[in-house]
Amino acid sequence: MKKLKQLINGIIVYRLPIIILLFVFMCFSAQQTIKNLTVDNSLSIWFLEDDPSYKAYIDFQEEIGSDEIFVAMFPVENAIGLKEKEHLLELHQSIEALPFVKTTFSLAKAQYPIYANNKINFDDLYNTKRSEKGLKNVLSKLPNIASQLVTKDFKNQFFYIQLNPTPTIEAQRKIIAGEIRQIITEKYPNYYLTGPPVLNEAYSLGIYKESMLFGVLTVLVITLLLMFLLPSKRYLLVSLLSVAIPLTLLFGIITSFGFALNMISMLIPTILMVYSVSDAVHIINIYHKEGLKNKNFDKIELITLAIRKSFTPCFYTTLTTFVGYFALYLSPLPAFKNMGVFTCIGLVLTFLLVYIITIIGFSFMTLNFKETKPVLRLSFISQTKVIHWLNRFTTQYKTRIILGFSIILIYGIYSIFQVKIDTNSLDLLAEGQAKQDLRMVESKLNGSSRIQLDISMLNGDKILHKEAIGYLEEFQVKLEQNSLIAAPVSVVDVKSFLESRTPVLFQTNISKEKIENTLAPIDAKENSFFKLFSNDFTSAGITISFKEMNTSQLEQLLFEIEHDFKNTFPTEKYKLKINGFAVVFAQLNNFILETQFKSFFVAFIVGFLCLWVFIRNIRTTLLVLIPNVLPLVVLAIIMSWLDITLDVTTAMITPIMLGIAMDDTIHLVYKYKRTKQVKGSPEARMNSAMMYTGTALFSTTIALVGGFLIISSSAVPSVSHFGLLCAVTVSIALITDIFYLPALLKTFDR
């Protein structure tokens, strides 16, 4: 106590230098944040560089070409008219001049093969000298390719822009999207633009806007709540500084080290603001209560008493919350790792600074406690009467309370296994132009994303022979029958087209050399948008288009493709490799599941150990732990009832909520444990603890719920679900702390 008093006295003596130092650090951090704050929602934040699937995806892009493809749709009067062709050719020339573009493709650039004099020649598919009837006839013989170029009614054209491999364009994605839009707008005032680059840029823009909005709303909501929760308006400035200073310093650290916001880390400001307010409210309430009780204490003595009584519970609540977030570091997803680390740094800053700020703030205040009152009050609600009623209720009906909550606990454990793991890519995007364009394009094109299938022989031989082509034809028929696939394009389409014009070209007695000499030239052109063969002709490619879909559908699609391959090709001679972002994205379910298991169990075990060290009694620790698990199983019940899936945002909810659920419990149990020094039954000790901490429990829960409800207002469905689920879970945590926990301790803690 003596050393603590000396420390507090030292802080007060040097309060002006400390204030100046904090002000300088805040200014520097604010300047760094304004200057360097960026948003990064690229693929690299979701997958580790040494992940095999991610490495394979990067290698595929280097070899074949990026699937970072813009897809533009142009409504036109006549998709095969002369004027329309000229506009497309001009657009090709302008876009291909950009340094980050690998190639472009449209009807104006497409060519079709003509077999004459024992060799393949190419002619422009969009030949305006040919009659419209003749052109439509040619297109009808290349249905899969034609469907990627124009709509059936010839009222829309499609234009593709393939970027250089992802690692070379991620840092310039915003600039790239802006330049491409500017060029297109100059030639086509009315158009729809989508594709992975557009969606990624929309994600990033939405994240930036919402993070700013969440920050402003959180400050406003917290300020309003503090007017109700604080015992006097004089504490308001101290509480707000406890929020602003740690958060500003944290973002100064994040931006100084070159880290960017993403869909996960955008939640840090709101979360930290709410946490810092919670600690400040606990400290202030204790200080005010002790001020009313100990009227003869001087300022140093009173501050020392308030710090001593609040430090242990606040330390353990920070520790359990720290564990919940640090457990995210065990996730295989870099975005979760960064979220865990940065939030933990913020929690440490908050914990340290909230005491320094409150000590300095109290030092400037007078000791007039009797005349204070909240800025805003609800006169029809008496917290004291509510707490008295709770104490009577949990004593009189403790057996029924335990039975009812235990039934919910058991049902919740069952519900855990009913929650689906799935990430819908469209739920990561707010409503807006990007989403509207995506829907419009996919309604006409039936797909805006693509994957590449590569079929090769296990012995490394060339695949241009009769047997392989036959299997390819059979395989493509099965792919075309798959409802999730829009239009597979391969050498089969070209072969069918050549056969329709020259029926004897692929007769039954054709030699392997003849097939190779006939089909090899069709892929000879550089920058072929549809890669039909590898450069050495040891593998044949099939390009598959599909709509934006969730990870479970992608998993099903990949499974069906592999199943059809195994039922078509003899796997002892042929192998299939599936390339593209979809292959990596489909693995998110596995990563999410891994995140849940690792993060939750680490948070649970370490949280249990923290409670054990704090309580120092295994029986009481187990009794206290049960109510902290209940909010999580209620969360599972809600998710299963509302069909809310575990996705890239809700994947981190269980370790976080476990840490939060323990916070109020620790404050209540700390006071309950302290009252064991006084003779009395568990009922009397718990009732006393509730009277002392009840107001703070309600205050911090209201603040937390308010913060998470702000997140639930997000226009991004996935983020909105996260905020709503967190708000509900925090509310359930309070209910279990004021009903279930007292009933358990009053019944079993002997």
N, C-alpha and C positions, 0 to 999 in steps of 0.2 A: 504493500500500500504506500509506503514511504517513497520507494523508487518511482512508482507510478505518479505520485504527486509531484515529484521533482521533474519528471518528464513533461507533465502537463504544464507545470510552471515555466519550464524552458521554452515550450512551444508558444506560450503566451508572451513571454519576454521578447522572443524573436519573431513575433507575429508579423510585423511590418516587412522585414526582409523575406519571410516566407511568402507573404502575399505578393510582393514584387516579383519573386522568383517564379511563382505559379503563373502570374500574369505574363511574364516573358515567355515561359514555356507554352502557354496557351496561344499567344500571338504567333509564335513560330509554328506550332502544330496547325493552327488555322490556315496559315499561309501555305504550308506544305500540302494540306488537304485540298485547298482551292486550286493549287497549281498542279498537283499530281493525281488527284482522284480520277480513276478510270473504271470502266466496267469491262470485265472479261468473262464471257460465257462460252468460250471456245471449248473444243473437244478435250484439250489438254488438261483442263481443270477437273475433268470427270474420270480420267484414266491415267494411271501411272505410266511413265515413259517405258518402264521395263515390262509392262504387261504384254504377254505374247500376242493377244488379239489386237492391241493398239499398235504394236510394232508391225504386225502383219498388214494392218490397214495403211500405215504410213508407207511401207514398202510397195504395196499395191498401187498407191497413188503415184509414186515415183516411176513405176514401171508402166502402168496402163494409162494413168491420168486421173485427176481429181474427180470425186463425185460432188465437189462444191460447184453445183451447176445452177445458174439462174435459169428459170423457165418463164418466158414472157408469152403472153397471149394477146394478139392484136385483132380486135373486131374489124372486119373489112367488108366491103361490098361484094367483092369476088376474089376469093383466096388464090385463084389461078389466073388473075388478070395481069396485063402488062404493067400497069402502073404499080400494082402491088409488088411485082417482082423487082422493079427498079428500087422501090423503097427498101426492100429487104437487102438487096445488094449494097446499097449505100450504108445501111446499118451494119452489115458484116464488115465493111471496110473501116468504119469508124471504131467499132468495138475491138476488132482484132489489132488495131494499132496500139491498144492499151498494153502496158508491159506485164500486167498481172494476168492476162487472158491467154489461155493455152489454145483454144479453138472455139469456133462458133458453128452452129448448124441450124439449117432451116430448109424449107422447100426450095429456096433459091440456090442453095449450095449442094443439095442432094443430087446424086447421079445414079444411073442404073446401068447394068451391064448389057452389052450386046455381043453375041457370039457370031463371029464371021471370020472366014478364012483360017479356021482352026486356032483362033485366039480371041481373048476378051478385049473389047473396047468399051469405053464409057461415054455416055451422052448425058447432058443435063436433063434431069427429070422435069424440071420446070422450063420446058421449051415452049415459049409463047408462039412459035411458028406453027406448032402443032395445034390442031383444033381442040376446043375444050372437051369434046367428046373423046378424042384420041388420048388426051392427057388423063381424063378420068378413067379411061380404060386401062392405061398403064398403072395408075395408082391402085385400081381395083385388084391388080395382080400382085401388088405388094401391100396387102392389107395391114400387117403389123407395123411396117415402116410408115405407111401413109397416115395411120391413126396418130402417129407422133408428130405429124407435120401440119395437118389441116383437120378441121372437124368435118363430119359427114355432109353437112349442109354447105360446106365451103364458105362459111361466114366468119371463120376465125383461122388465123395462122399462128403457129407456135415457133418460137425462136429460142435457141439454147445457147448459153454462154458458159463454157467450161473454164474454170480458173486453174491457175497453177496449183501444185500440191499444197495441202492445208498448211504445213509449217511455214511456208513462204508468204502466206497471205493473211494469217490470223491477225497480226499486229496492225494491218491496214484495212481490216474489214469494213470499217465505217467509211473510210475514204473511197474504197472500191465501190461500195454500194451507191454512194453519192454520185460518183462519176458516171457509173452505168445508167443510173436513173436520169441524169441530166442529158446524156446522149440520146436515150430512148425518147425522152419527152420532147426533144427538138424535132423528132421525126414522126412520133406517134402521140398526139395529145391524149388519146384514149387508149389505155392499155392496162393489163393486169400482170403483175410481176410477183413471182414466188420462187420457191426453191430453198435449199438449206442456207445459203448466204443471207437471203432476205429474212428468213425466220430467225436466224442467229442474231442479226442486227436488231430485229424487233424485240427479241428477248433482252438484249443489252440496253436498248433505249427504255424499255418498260421498267427494267430494274433500276436504272438511274433515276427516272422520274418518281417511282414509288418509294425509293429509299429516302429521297428528299421530302416527299409528302409525309411518309411515316414519321420522320424526324420532327417535322413541324407539328403534326397532329399529336404526337406523344407528349411534346412539351406543353401544348395547350391542355390536353386531358389531364396530365399529371398536375399542372398548376391548379386546375379546377378541383381535382380530387384532394389536393393538399389543403385547399381552403376548408374542406369538410373534415379532413382527418387530423390536421394539426391542432393542438390545443390553443394556439395563438397565431395571429398573423405575423408576429415578429420572427417566427421560425421559418417563414416561407422562403426568404432569400437564402438562408442557410441550406435548406433542402434543395433548392434549384441549383445552387452552386455545386452541391454534392453530385448532381447529375451532370452538369455541363463540363466541369473541369476534367474528370476522369475520361469522359467520352472524347473530348477534344484532344487530350493527350494520346489516347489510344489511336485515333485516326491519324494523328501526326506520325506515330510510330509505323502504322500500316503503310501509309503512302510514302514515307521516307525510305522504306525498304523495297518500294516498287510493287507492292501487292495491290490488286484491284478488287473491286466489289464483284460479286456474282450472285446468282439467285439465292444462295444460302447465306453468304456473309452480309447481304443487304439487311438481314434481320437483326444484326448485332446492335445497331444503335437503339432500337426500340427495347430490346431485351435488357441491355445494360442500364438504360435509363430507369427502367422499372425496378431492377435489382438495387441500384444505388439509392433510389427513393425508399425502398423497403428498409434498408439498413438505417438510413437517416431517420425514418419515422420511428423505428424501434428505439434508437438512441434518444431522440427528442422526447418521446413519451416517457421513457424511464427518467430522464432528467427532470421533466416537468412533475412527474409523480413524486420523485424524491424531494423536489423543491417545495411541494405542498406539505410533505411529511416532516421535513427537517428545516424548520424555519430559522434555526439558530446557526446553520452552517454558513461559512463564508463561500465565496464563489469557487475558489480552488478546491475546497473540500467537496462541494456539491458536484462539480464537474468530475472530480476523481471518483466519487461514488457512482455516478451515472456511467462512466467509462468502464469501471470495474464490473458493474452488474450487467452491462450489455456486451462486454468483450467476448466472454466465453460462448454464449449462444450465437452471436453474430459470426464469430470465428468458425464455429462448426457448421452453421448454415452456409457460409461462404465455401467452406471445405467440401461439403456434400454437393453443392451446386458446381463447384470447380471440378469435382470428380465426374459429375454427369456430363460436362462438356469435354473434359479431357479424354473421356472414354471414346469420343468421336475420333480421336487421333488414331484409334485402332481400325478405323474404316479403311477399306482399300481405295476409296474415292478421295482424290486430293482436295476437292471442294469441302468435304466434311473435315478432313484433317486441318485445313486452314481455319475453318469455322471454330473447331475445338480449341486450337492454339490461341487464336486472337481473342476469343471470348474469355479464356482463362487469364490471359494477360490483362484484359479489361477488368475482370473480377478482382484480381490482386490490386490493381490500381484503385479500383473503387473502394475496396476494403480499407486500404491504407489512408487514402485521401479523405474518405467520409469522416474518419475520426479527427484528422488534422483540421478539416474545414469546420466540423461541429465544435471542436474545442475553441478555435479562433472565433467562431460566430458567437458561442456562449460568452466568451470573454468580453465582448462588446455590449452584452445585454445587462439590464438591471435585474435584481433578484425579486422583482414584483410578480409573483405567481398567482396571487389570489384574484386579481382583477382581470385576468386574461380569459379569453373565450375564442372559439373558432370564428373565422371570418364568416363562414356559412354554416347554418345548422338546420337540421330537420327536427323541429320541435316535437313532432308526434312520435319520434323514435328515441327511446332511452336505452343506450347500450347497457347501462347497469341493470335495468330490468330484464333485458334479453339474457344477459349472462346469469342472473339469478334464476331465470326460468330454465336455462340450459342445465344448470347445476341440479335443480330439482328433478328435471326430466331424466337426466342420465343416471341419477341415483334411484329413482322410482322404477324406471323401465329398463334397467341395464341389461337384464337377461333377454328381453325381447329385441333390444337394439343389437346385441351381439348376434342373436339368431338371424335377424333380418339381414344385417350386413354380411354375415358369413355365407348366407345363401347366395347373395349377389356375388361374393368373392368366388364361390364355386362355379357359378354360371359364367362369370367373366373368364375364368381359366379355360372353360370349354370354348368360349367365343374367340379366344386368341387364335385357335386353329381354324376359325372360320374367316379370318381377315385375309383378303387377297393381296398378293404382291404384284403390283402392276404400275407402270408409268405410262401415262398417255401424253405423248409429245404435245398434243394440242392443249392439254391442261397447263402446260408451262408457258402458254402465250395468252396475253389478255386480248379481249375483243378490240378490233381496230382494223386499219387498212390491210395490214399484212395477213390477218386471218381471213378477211373478206376476199382478198385476192386469191388466197390458197383455195378457199371453197369454190370460187368461180372457175379457176383453172382445173381443179380436180373434177368438177362436174362435167367438163368438156373433154379433158384429157385422160381421166381415170387414173392419174398418177403423177406425182411431182418428185418422187424419189426413185432411186434405182440401185440395183446391185448387179454385180458381174459374176456369172458362173463360168468357171474354167474347167473344161474336161480334158484330161490328158491320159496317156497310156503309162502304166507303171514302169514299163521297160524303157521309157524315154523316146520311143519311135515317133515319127510324124503321124499326125492323126488324119491326114488327108488320104483316106482309103475307103473303099466301099462299105466295109463292115461298120466302121466308126460313123460314117455319114448316115447309115441306116439307123443306128442306135440314136443318133442325134435327132433325126426326124421323129422317131417314136417318143423320145423324151420331150421334145418341144410340143407335141400334141397334148401330152399330159399337163405340161405347164400351162398351155392355153385353156385347159379345162378348169384350172384353179381360179376360183372366184376372187382371190386376193391379188392376182397378177393381171396387169392391164394388157401388155403387149410384148411378149418375148421376141427379141430380134437376134437372129443368128445367120450363119451361112445357109441354113435350111431355107430361109425366105428367098435368098438369092438363087439357090438351086431350084426351088419351085418356080420362080419367075423364069429362069432360063429354060426349064423343061416345058413351060407353057408356050414358049415361043419357038423352041427347037426340041420337039418331043424325042428325037433319036439321040440327043446329046448324052443322056445318062442311061443308055440301054443296059440290059442285064450283063452283057459280056464286056462292058467297059473295063479297061485295065486300071490298075492303081496309078500308073504314071499319067494316064489320060485324065483321071480325076484331079490329080495334083496339078497338072498343067492348066486345067480348065479353071479350077477354083482358087488357086493360089493368088492370081493377080487381083482378085476383087478386094484384097486387104492391103494392097501394095501402097496405097496412097498414105502419106503421112498425116498425122492428126485425125485419123479416122474417128468419128464420134462414137460409132458402134464398133468396138474392137472385136473383130470376128476371129482372129487368130493371134497367137503369140508370134514374135518376130521370126522364130525358127520353125514355126508350124508344128510344134509338138503339143500344142493345146488349142482347143476351139472354144470361143467365147459365146456366151448367151447373155444379152443385156435384158434385165427384167425391170419393168416399171411398176410402181405400186403407190397407193395413197399413203398419206401420213397415218400411222397406226400406233397402237400402244405396244409395249414390250411383249405382252403375252401373245398378241397376234403375230408379232414378228417371230417369236419363238416357234409358234405353230407353222408359220410360213416356211421357215428354214427347215423345220422337221419334215414338212410335206415335200419340199424340194429334194431333200436327201433321201426320203423314202421312195419317191418316184425314180430317182437316179438308181438306187439299188435294185428296183424292180425292172429297170430297163437295161442297164449296163452290167455285164459280168464284172463284179468288183475285184476279181482276181487279176483282171487285165487293165481296168480303167479306174481312175480316181477323180473325185470332184472337189474343187476348192471354191468356196463362196467368198467373194470379196465385197467390201463396201462398208460405209458407216453403219448400216443397219445391223451388220453382224456384231459390231462392237456394242451398239445401243441395246441389242437384244440381251446382252449379258448383264444389264443393269439390275435385273431381278436378283441374280445371284449375288451381286455386290451389295444390294440393299439388304438381303437376307443375312449376309455375312456381317454387315454393319450392325444389324439388330442384335444378333447373337453375341458378338464380341463386345460391343459397346454396352449393351444392357447388363450382361453378366459381370463385366468388370465394374461397372457403376454399382451394381447390386452388392457385390462382394466387398468392395472398398467402402461403400456406404454403410454396410452392416458393421464393418470393423470400426468405422468412425463412431457409429452409435454406441458400440460396445465400449470403446475407450471413453466416450463421453459419459455413459450411464454407469459403467463398471459393474454391471449385473446382467448375466446372460438371460435370466428369466424376463426381466423388465425389457431388455433389448429386443427379445423376440416379440413380446407383447406390443412394443412400440413399432416394430418393423411391419407387422401385419397391416395396420391402417395405411401405411405408405405404399403398399403393394396394391391395395384396393383401387385407388384412382386409375392405375394403369390397366387393370382388368375391366373397369367401367369404360375406359377409353376403347378397349377392344370390343366391348358390347356395342358402343355407339357406332364404331367403324363398321362392324358387321351388319348392324341394322340399317344404316344409311348407305351401305355399299361404298364406303370411302376406302380406297385402296392404300396400301403402304407404298409410297412412291419416293422420288428423290428428295422431297421436302419432308414428308411425314416420317421418313426412315429414321430421322434423328430424334423423334419425339419421345421415345421411351426413356433413354438415359437422361435427357434433359428434364423430363417431368418427374423422374424419380428423385433427382437432386432437388427440384423445387418443392416436391411434396414433403420432403424431410425438413424444410426450413421452418415452417410454423410448428411442426412437431417438436423440433429441438428447443424453440423458445418456450413452449408450454412445458415440456418435460424438464427443462433446466429449472424453471421455477418450482415445479412439482418435486424435483429432487432436492432442492434447497430447503423446502419446507419439511423434509424428513428430519431436520434438526429439531423440529418442534414436535412434541408428542401429539398424536392424533391418528385417526383412521385414514386409509387411502382416500375415502370420500372427502374428508375434511381437507386433506392436502391438495387434492385435485381441484376442489371448489375454490380454495385460496389461490391456486395457480391460475385458474380461469379468470378470477376477478382481477388479478394483477396484469395478465398478458392478453386478455380477451380483446381489448380495444386495439392493441397493436396487430393481433392476428387478423381482425376484420379489415384494418386499414391496409396492411400489406397485400392481402388477398384482393381487395378492391382495386388497388393500384396495378397488380399483376393482371387481373382480368381486363382492366381498362387498356393496358398495353397490348395484350394479345388480341383484344377485339379490334384494335386499330389494324393489326396485321390481317385480321380476318376480312377487313374491308378491301383487301387487294383485289384488283381486277384479274389477277392471275389465279385461276381456280385452285391450282395445287397449293399456292401460298395461302390463299384464303382458307382452305381446309386446315392447314397447319395452325393458323391463328385461332380458328374456331375450336379446334380440338384441344389446343393448349388452354384456352380460356375455360372450357368446360372441365378439363382435368384439374386445373387450379381450384375451381369452385368445388369440385368433388373432394379435393384434398382438404379444403377447409371443413367441409361437412364431416368427413371422417375424423378430423382432429377434434371437433367439438362434440361429436356424438360417439363414434366408435371407440376412439382412443380412451376417453374418460371411462366409458362403460367397461372396457377391458381391464384397465388399471384398477378401477374400483372393485372389480370382481376377482381378479386373479393375482394382483400384486400384493402378496402378503409377506 
